[in-house]
Each structure stands twice: as structure tokens, then as C-alpha cells.
Amino acid sequence: MFTKVSAIPPYLFARLDELKEEVQRSGADVIDLGIGDPDLPTPKSIIDVLQREAHSPENHRYPSYKGMLAYRRAVAGWYQKRFGVNLDPERSVLALIGSKEGIAHLPLAFVNPGDVVLMPSPAYPVYFASTALAGGSPYIMPLLRENGFKPDLSAIKPEILHKARIMFLNYPNNPTAAVADIEFFRQAIELAQKYNFIIAHDAAYSEIAYDGFKPLSIMEVEGADQVAVEFHSLSKTFNMTGWRIGSAVGNPEIISGLGSIKTNVDSGVFQAIQYAGIEALTNQLPKIEEHNRIYRERRDVLVEGLRRLGFRTDKPKAAFYIWMEAPREYTSSQLTERFLKKAHVLTTPGAGFGRYGEGYIRFALTVDVPRLREALRRIETIWP
Ligand SMILES: *Cc1c(COP(=O)(O)O)cnc(C)c1O
């Protein structure tokens, strides 16, 4: 009876929450470096706009399916300013109820049973789950340290590529915090053109970056507008995970296919939230630098602290995660369990992001420096 739901694995973070509650019930003060949910507040003027617009009766009715034109224009204006990419707000931009929503619906629009969907491992779990729900066949592209946590596109056989409908990519990457250069994106676009599949680039972390590094949009690559769609979100950029607003941009046919699924399953984003999104994208960009300075300090404290304890980890250029190698004697789950039960520090086991995440655990930089130092101190007392 429940065959469709049993095809998808239980959502990783829901399980972590349960485990955390169990330890908390015993009275422990858990430091949560598990889920990637910013602890910093949404900038005040964004909240002010929501407040003002929430009072306006016009905003109480059903919003448009695609999003208000003013919001889509704000997204296009931001892409122009940030990436030098021109987008037609009428045909190439779609409002989303958070980017997760768009990512989850994309395969329903384009994947038939038996079609292949190429996806990285380790990865954000939604690529796999949405593919399974659409009846597609996931094809795993391993992200290995020796390749800079980028898939080896030349290793995918033509018979797979012929059956592919979508390739999911995500840079800056969750969970590895790796970044991609223009050459990698070019290769991916070229492959998609040759084999006629969609590139779905998840750019949730495009604005979280350090030391002068500026992540790219895949839409900057020539020809991307023929085969690609890019997902963006205000969640991580403006600390708005609870608000549920994002966007998909790119090829008009892909945007319209995704839009037709959405007209049948949801009714758009509350307009007052779209107004708040416009405020974010047009007036609150300087806030991003401020947030990044905070994450950078946390990154330095955690990476240096972990290295002092003898762990191996890179210092990431982007995203707010530390992807740390688990010492050989531990599986990723054993190590996270030990940290949680003995040090009351919650991290995420790499295996939860797919089998190529095994051997690593992920720390989210979503607590302040004193708490991070406390986490390091606790780990030190139980380690080795
Ligand atoms: C957080 C996250 C998202 C989803 O963000 P929304 O809140 O749904 O916009 C998408 N992809 C990745 C990789 C993420 O980490």
C-alpha cells in the first residue's frame, strides 16, 4: 500500500532531530552543528517590509503562480548586478516556496519512469528523493577529494548519458563546501547540449564565500540558457530559512515545465513575503558581507581547532560547512554518535548524504565562536 513512500529514504535531518531530542531529554546541553540553518537573524528592514505588507488586504489573496512580476524583476536585476547575466523576468524567472520546493518538483515535470537522473554523492538528499518519487533512476556521480569534490564527467558512459534527463549539480557544495570553476561548468553544459538533458544547478550557497572568493552562476556560461536552470534561495543568503522563498531561473521551457507542475500543486508565495524578498535583493546586499565575516571567523576557529586535535580538514572558500575526514577506525555514524553521546556535540554523518559521504562528517558553522570553542573543548576531553 505504501510502496511509493517506501521508495524514498527517511529524511536524514528528521532522524538527526530524534537522536538529538533523545540526548536532550537526558538533560544534556547539546551544541547543534548538525543542520545547516543560520542562527543569525533576518535583517531588520526585511522584517519591516513583511510587517507593512502583511497589513495590506491586497496581499491576503492568492498570489500569482509564477510570482509577482516585481519579485521576478528583482531576481533578474540581482542576477544582472551580481553575475552580469541578463534574464527575462517574464519567461526566465519563477518564484519558489524555497528552492527545495523547486528542486523537488523538477523531476515530476521532466522525468518519466526509467529515465536517468545524474546526481552527485554525497549530496543534498532532495535530488535523490525527488527522482525516486518521479520514478526515475538515480545515477550516482561520486564526489571524491582527489577531484576537488567535483564529478568526473568524462567517466560517465554514453549509454547512461543518452538516457539522462537531468543532471543535478551544486556549487558551492553542500556538504563538502567545494567550489567549481567556469571550466567545470562549461564541460557540464557542453555534455548537456550533446546529450540533450537538463542541468539543474543548485546555487543555494552562491553568496556565502570568504577571502574575496566570488562563486559563479552556471548561467554565466555561454549556452547555459539552452539547457540549464539554476535554483537560488534567500534562505542562506539572508538568514530566511523559515520564510520559504527562492527562485528558479534559466531556460524558459524548463521554467515553464516546472511552473506547470507548480500550478497543480501549490498556489505561490505569500505576497508580503515576496515584497520582503524584493527588499532583500535590492537593498540588503551589503548585509551579506557582514554575515560572511562572522562565518569566516567561525570557520577559522573550528578548522584550526580540529586540526590541533589531529583531524584532517580543508579550509573552505565558500558555504558554511566543514567537511572533516573521520579517522579510519570510525564510520561516519560511529564518529557522530560518539561526539553526540560523549561530548554533546551534534554533527552530521557523511553517509547520510549518500554512500560517497562515508568517511567524513559535516559541521555547520551556525553557532557563535564561544559555543564553537566550547564544542572543541568538549571534543578534546573525549578524544582520542
Ligand atoms: C538549504 C539548501 C537548499 C534549500 O533551501 P531552501 O530553504 O528550500 O531555499 C537547497 N539546496 C541546498 C544544497 C541546501 O543546502
The ligand as a Tripos MOL2 file, in Angstrom:
@<TRIPOS>MOLECULE
LIG
   15    15     1     0     0
SMALL
NO_CHARGES

@<TRIPOS>ATOM
      1 C1         19.4730   24.7120    2.2980 C.3       1 LIG1
      2 C2         19.6210   24.1230    0.9410 C.ar      1 LIG1
      3 C3         18.6070   24.2400   -0.0180 C.ar      1 LIG1
      4 C4         17.2020   24.6720    0.2700 C.3       1 LIG1
      5 O1         16.9610   25.8760    0.6900 O.3       1 LIG1
      6 P1         15.5060   26.4760    0.7280 P.3       1 LIG1
      7 O2         15.3470   26.9170    2.1320 O.co2     1 LIG1
      8 O3         14.4960   25.4450    0.3600 O.co2     1 LIG1
      9 O4         15.5420   27.5640   -0.2550 O.co2     1 LIG1
     10 C5         18.8350   23.7450   -1.2820 C.ar      1 LIG1
     11 N1         19.9850   23.1530   -1.6000 N.ar      1 LIG1
     12 C6         20.9630   23.0080   -0.7210 C.ar      1 LIG1
     13 C7         22.2070   22.3320   -1.1360 C.3       1 LIG1
     14 C8         20.8100   23.4690    0.5850 C.ar      1 LIG1
     15 O5         21.7770   23.2520    1.4720 O.3       1 LIG1
@<TRIPOS>BOND
     1     1     2 1
     2     2     3 ar
     3     2    14 ar
     4     3     4 1
     5     3    10 ar
     6     4     5 1
     7     5     6 1
     8     6     7 2
     9     6     8 1
    10     6     9 1
    11    10    11 ar
    12    11    12 ar
    13    12    13 1
    14    12    14 ar
    15    14    15 1
@<TRIPOS>SUBSTRUCTURE
     1 LIG1         1 GROUP 0 **** ****
